[in-house]
Each structure stands twice: as structure tokens, then as C-alpha cells.
Amino acid sequence: MKEKATSFDIAYQAGVSQSTVSRALRNSPLVNAATREKIQAIAKELNYKVDKNASNLRSQQSDTIALLLFEDPTNDDSAINPFFLSMLGSITRACAQKGYDLLVSFQQASNDWHADFEDSNKADGLILLGYGDFVDFEEKLVQLTEQGTHFVRWGAEVENLPLVSIGCDNFQGGKEITEHVIAQGYNKLAFLGSASSHAPEFFERYKGHCQALTEANLAVIDSMQINALYTEDAGYKAACKLIESKQEFDAICAASDLIAIGAMRALQEHGISIPEQVAVVGFDDIAIASFTFPPLTTVKQDTKLAGELLVDSLLDLIAGESTKTTQIKPELVIRKSCGS
């Protein structure tokens, strides 16, 4: 009787590693399309079938992933940042395509997420979205790492910690959106958003913003950076503070769309027209961004790809395969809040 083909047989014929075969057979975006097609064609030729029972490396695998959201302050009762809503849909679809159930919950104050989810077999691994103050949250990441929890997170890369993060290239996004504002003829730019380790994504966007100013021979003025975190209300208050400071500015680069939307309300209440007197740009491209008045120019983060990478990277960790932190390329979305 002919022996049953294995993933190692496919790897040998394709000239790749066994872990690459495993990813390709799951349609992982971490494997390029040509390689995926080649591997899948060889698998079909060898009549290879995935043995789910044999692939479970632990005896009590639940085939469930836990998605843990941070409870954000919002204008409604959801307590979920609108940016994460589209990612939630993407993660749900990616889990379904891989044959996994998705358990959605909020991050708890418990000191032992590992026992709450993985050790109790509620889930084989965790996806973390959001964190609040990152300085406080980092202690939880250290604890999860030391406990050997399988988890991935959406966010900036964490230095000195061996964990997997999927995130946007925030520095590049901040730089490109600022370059666009400058190219429209604005030269007195303010930045609304945190510029510290408490919010590393915002900090990277600010660094990109400053780099664009420097390359355009425009001064980086510390007082033109106003702290704001996450919400429309924070953006509104930061813009009011900027207006009341009497500093001259003709553009606002906001660290997020929600902050930008709050800033637009403050400008409009003060009789300042957008974009004729002051341009406003955001970051995230949440659903409401195209329905503001005027529609908001912003930076799109690919939430579809993000969801796929989060799920695929976590499944690699669960299977004992190597994976790494990945940055997603940002994309400018040009609308009418910045020039014509």
C-alpha cells in the first residue's frame, strides 16, 4: 500500500520548509501568492489531506481563539473604539476560514489571563486589541510572556520583549500625511495627540510628523503639540486649547480620526472654516471619516489584512511554529478636509 503523503513530502518537492507548507495550506498571507499556489498544487497532486487530530499538538485543544478588547471611553454604550469594529469583523472571518471559533470578551482586571482562558481550555490563544496606558499595560505583557501564554497583539513593536505584534507603520503614516498637508500649501502645522511612551502608536505618528516638517525646512515647535488620547472629547479640548493659545496655525494633524473629528467641531464652533482657514487630517479611516463635514483626509490602516495576520500569527504560535512582528503599510485617503 502506498504510504500517505505528509507535509514534509510537500516541503521537499516545493523546496520550502515544513512550516511554510503549513502556512500555505491555511492560505496564510505570510506566504506569497505564487508559493502558496505551488504548494497547494503539489498537495493536490499528492492527494494530501490535513489530519486535524494529528495536527493538534496539545491533547485538549479547544479550536477556539479569545479576542480580548480594551474598554475604551465612547459616546455610545459599546465601550469599543470604532477602529476595532472593522477589525473585529476581519478577525471573525479569518477564524471561520481556519475552522476556529472566536470568543469575544473584554480584558479583565484579573492578574491571570492565562488561567482564565488558555489553562482552563476556554481558548488556545489570545488576541489583544487596545490597552489604555501602555506603561501600565506592558507589565501584563511581561506576565503573559513569562507564563508561556500564546498571544498576539495589535500595536507597535515592543522593544526588549519576545512577543509578536501586528501593527501599522505609524512613523511612515505620520510622515506621509504631514507631507501631503505641506504639499497643499500649509506651513504652520499643529499636532494633536500624545507624544510619549504612554501611547506608542501616537508617538510614532508624531515622530513621522516631525520628520516631515524637518525635511520641508519647517520648524518643530514643541508648543504646537497638544496632548490628546483616543476620543472626540479629547480632540475637542485639545483644539480649544490650541485656539486659546493664540498661536498661528493653518493645519491640524490629529493622531486619530476621533481626535480629528473633535478638533473639527471645536474649529467650527469658533467660526474657523475647514479647509479654507485650517486643514484637518486624521489617522485610521474609521467608517464615519467619509461622512464628516467636510469629509476627512486620513491614513487608512488595512484592517482586513490586520485581522488575517493576527489570526494566522497566533495559529503559528499555537502550532509551535516561528512567526514575527509585522508592520502593515499605511495608505493615504485624500478627501476635502485638506485643500481641494
C-alpha positions in Angstrom: 0.0 0.0 0.0 1.3 3.4 -0.9 2.3 5.5 2.1 0.2 8.5 2.9 1.8 11.8 1.9 3.0 14.1 4.6 3.6 17.9 4.8 7.3 17.1 4.8 6.9 15.4 1.4 5.3 18.6 0.1 8.0 20.7 1.6 10.7 18.5 -0.1 9.1 18.8 -3.6 8.4 22.6 -3.2 11.8 23.3 -1.8 10.5 25.1 1.2 10.3 24.5 5.0 7.5 22.4 6.6 6.3 25.5 8.4 5.9 27.3 5.1 3.8 24.4 3.8 1.6 24.6 6.9 1.0 28.3 6.4 0.3 27.9 2.7 -2.3 25.2 3.3 -4.0 27.6 5.6 -3.9 30.4 2.9 -1.7 32.5 5.2 -0.9 36.0 3.9 2.6 35.5 5.3 3.3 33.2 2.3 3.4 35.0 -1.1 0.7 34.0 -3.6 3.0 32.2 -6.1 4.5 30.0 -3.3 1.0 29.2 -1.9 -0.3 28.2 -5.3 2.8 26.0 -5.9 2.4 24.2 -2.5 -1.3 23.8 -2.9 -0.9 22.3 -6.4 1.7 19.8 -5.0 -0.6 18.9 -2.1 -3.4 18.2 -4.6 -1.2 16.1 -6.8 -0.1 14.0 -3.7 -3.7 13.8 -2.5 -2.6 15.3 0.8 -5.3 15.8 3.4 -4.9 17.7 6.7 -5.4 15.4 9.7 -6.8 17.7 12.3 -6.4 15.2 15.1 -2.8 14.7 14.3 -2.2 18.4 14.0 -3.4 19.2 17.5 -0.1 19.5 19.4 -1.9 19.6 22.7 -4.3 16.9 23.9 -7.0 19.3 25.0 -7.1 21.8 22.2 -10.3 23.8 22.1 -10.1 25.1 18.5 -11.2 28.5 19.9 -9.4 31.8 19.9 -10.2 34.5 22.5 -10.3 38.1 21.3 -9.9 40.5 24.3 -10.9 44.1 23.7 -9.9 47.0 25.9 -12.9 49.0 27.2 -12.5 52.5 25.7 -14.5 55.6 26.6 -17.0 56.1 23.8 -20.0 58.2 23.0 -22.3 55.1 23.0 -22.6 52.1 25.2 -20.3 49.9 23.1 -17.1 50.8 25.0 -15.2 49.7 21.8 -13.1 52.0 19.8 -14.7 52.3 16.3 -11.4 51.4 14.7 -11.5 48.0 16.2 -15.1 47.2 15.0 -14.0 46.6 11.4 -11.0 44.6 12.6 -13.4 42.5 14.7 -15.3 41.5 11.5 -12.0 40.6 9.8 -10.8 38.5 12.7 -14.2 36.7 12.8 -14.0 35.8 9.1 -10.3 34.8 9.4 -11.1 32.4 12.3 -14.1 30.9 10.4 -11.8 30.3 7.4 -9.3 28.4 9.6 -12.0 26.3 11.3 -11.7 28.2 14.7 -14.4 29.6 16.9 -14.0 33.1 18.3 -14.7 34.0 21.9 -15.0 37.8 22.3 -14.6 39.4 25.7 -13.2 42.5 27.4 -9.8 42.5 29.1 -10.4 41.9 32.8 -8.6 43.2 35.9 -7.7 39.6 36.7 -4.0 39.0 37.3 -4.1 35.7 35.4 -5.5 35.8 31.9 -3.5 32.6 31.2 -5.6 30.7 33.8 -8.8 32.4 32.7 -8.5 31.4 29.1 -5.7 29.0 28.0 -5.2 26.9 31.1 -8.9 26.4 31.5 -9.2 25.4 27.8 -11.6 28.2 27.0 -9.2 29.2 24.2 -6.0 28.0 22.7 -4.6 31.6 22.5 -5.4 35.3 22.8 -5.6 38.3 20.5 -5.3 41.6 22.3 -6.8 44.8 20.9 -6.3 48.1 22.8 -4.6 48.8 26.0 -5.2 52.2 27.6 -2.0 53.5 29.2 0.8 51.4 27.6 3.2 51.9 30.5 0.7 50.1 32.8 -0.2 47.5 30.1 3.4 46.5 29.5 3.5 44.7 32.9 0.6 42.5 31.7 2.5 41.6 28.5 5.6 40.7 30.6 3.4 38.4 32.8 1.7 36.7 29.8 5.1 36.1 28.2 6.6 34.6 31.3 3.6 32.3 31.7 4.1 31.0 28.2 0.7 32.2 27.0 0.1 32.0 23.3 -0.9 35.6 22.3 -0.5 38.2 19.7 -1.5 41.9 19.9 -2.4 44.8 17.6 0.0 47.6 18.1 3.6 49.0 17.8 6.6 46.7 18.2 7.6 46.3 21.9 11.4 46.5 22.4 13.1 44.0 24.7 10.1 41.7 24.8 10.0 38.5 22.7 6.3 38.8 21.7 4.5 39.1 18.4 2.8 42.4 17.4 0.9 43.2 14.2 0.6 46.9 13.5 0.7 49.7 11.1 3.9 51.5 10.1 2.8 54.5 12.2 6.0 56.5 11.6 5.6 56.3 7.8 1.9 57.1 8.0 2.5 60.1 10.2 5.2 61.3 7.8 3.2 60.8 4.6 0.1 62.5 5.9 2.2 65.5 7.0 4.0 65.6 3.7 0.6 65.8 2.0 -0.6 68.7 4.2 2.6 70.6 3.4 2.2 69.9 -0.3 -1.2 71.6 -0.2 0.5 74.8 0.9 0.0 74.7 4.7 3.1 75.5 6.7 2.0 76.2 10.3 1.1 72.7 11.4 -0.1 71.6 14.9 -0.2 68.0 16.1 -3.0 66.8 18.4 -2.1 63.5 20.2 0.2 62.1 22.8 3.9 62.2 22.2 5.2 59.8 24.9 5.7 56.1 25.7 2.2 56.0 27.2 0.7 55.8 23.7 3.5 54.4 21.4 1.4 54.4 18.2 0.6 58.1 18.6 4.3 58.8 19.5 5.5 57.1 16.3 3.0 59.1 14.2 4.3 62.3 15.9 7.9 61.3 15.1 6.9 60.8 11.5 5.2 64.2 11.6 8.3 65.9 12.9 10.5 64.2 10.3 8.3 65.5 7.5 8.5 69.1 9.0 12.3 68.9 9.2 12.7 67.6 5.7 10.5 70.5 4.5 12.7 73.0 6.4 9.8 73.8 8.8 10.5 74.3 12.5 9.3 71.6 15.0 7.7 73.8 17.7 7.0 71.9 21.0 4.0 74.1 21.9 2.3 73.1 18.6 2.0 69.5 20.0 -1.1 69.2 22.3 -1.7 66.0 24.2 -4.9 64.1 23.4 -5.9 60.5 23.8 -8.3 58.4 21.7 -11.7 60.3 22.0 -13.6 63.0 20.2 -13.8 64.9 23.5 -10.1 64.8 23.9 -9.7 66.2 20.4 -12.2 68.9 21.0 -10.5 70.0 24.2 -7.0 69.9 22.6 -8.2 72.0 19.7 -9.8 74.6 22.0 -6.5 74.8 24.0 -4.6 75.3 20.7 -7.0 78.1 19.6 -6.9 79.8 23.0 -3.1 79.7 23.0 -3.2 82.4 20.2 -0.5 80.5 18.2 -0.7 80.9 14.5 -1.7 77.6 12.8 -3.2 76.7 9.5 -3.4 72.9 9.8 -4.1 70.2 12.4 -2.6 66.8 12.1 -4.5 64.6 14.5 -3.2 61.3 15.9 -6.5 59.6 15.2 -9.8 60.2 13.3 -11.7 60.5 16.6 -9.3 63.3 17.8 -9.6 64.9 14.3 -13.5 64.9 14.5 -13.4 66.5 17.9 -11.0 69.1 16.6 -13.3 69.9 13.6 -16.2 70.6 16.0 -14.0 73.0 18.0 -12.9 74.9 14.9 -16.4 75.1 13.6 -17.7 76.4 16.9 -15.0 79.1 16.8 -16.0 80.1 13.3 -12.9 78.7 11.7 -13.6 77.3 8.2 -12.2 73.9 7.1 -10.0 73.7 5.0 -10.0 77.4 3.8 -8.5 78.7 7.1 -7.3 75.4 8.7 -6.9 72.0 7.2 -7.6 68.9 9.4 -6.3 65.4 8.8 -6.7 62.2 10.9 -5.4 58.7 11.1 -7.3 55.3 11.0 -10.0 55.9 8.3 -12.9 54.8 10.5 -16.3 54.5 8.9 -17.5 57.9 9.9 -14.4 59.7 8.4 -16.0 59.9 5.0 -19.2 61.4 6.4 -17.8 64.4 8.4 -18.2 67.9 7.0 -16.0 68.3 5.1 -15.0 64.6 4.6 -11.8 63.8 6.5 -8.4 63.2 4.8 -6.8 60.5 6.8 -4.5 57.4 6.8 -6.0 54.0 6.2 -4.9 51.0 8.2 -5.7 47.8 6.4 -8.0 46.1 8.9 -8.8 43.2 6.6 -5.1 42.2 6.3 -4.6 43.0 10.0 -7.2 40.5 11.1 -5.8 37.8 8.8 -2.3 38.4 10.1 -3.4 38.4 13.8 -5.2 35.1 13.4 -2.5 33.4 11.3 0.4 34.5 13.5 -1.5 33.2 16.6 -2.2 29.9 15.0 1.5 29.6 14.1 2.4 30.2 17.8 -0.2 27.6 18.9 1.3 25.1 16.5 4.8 25.8 17.8 6.0 27.4 14.6 8.1 30.6 14.3 6.4 33.9 13.5 7.4 37.5 13.8 6.2 41.1 14.3 4.8 42.5 11.1 4.1 46.1 10.1 1.4 46.9 7.6 1.9 49.6 5.0 -0.3 52.7 5.6 -2.3 54.3 2.7 -3.4 57.9 2.4 -7.1 58.6 1.8 -7.5 62.1 0.3 -10.8 63.9 1.0 -11.8 67.5 1.3 -10.7 68.5 4.8 -7.2 69.3 3.5 -7.2 71.5 0.4 -9.3 71.0 -2.7 
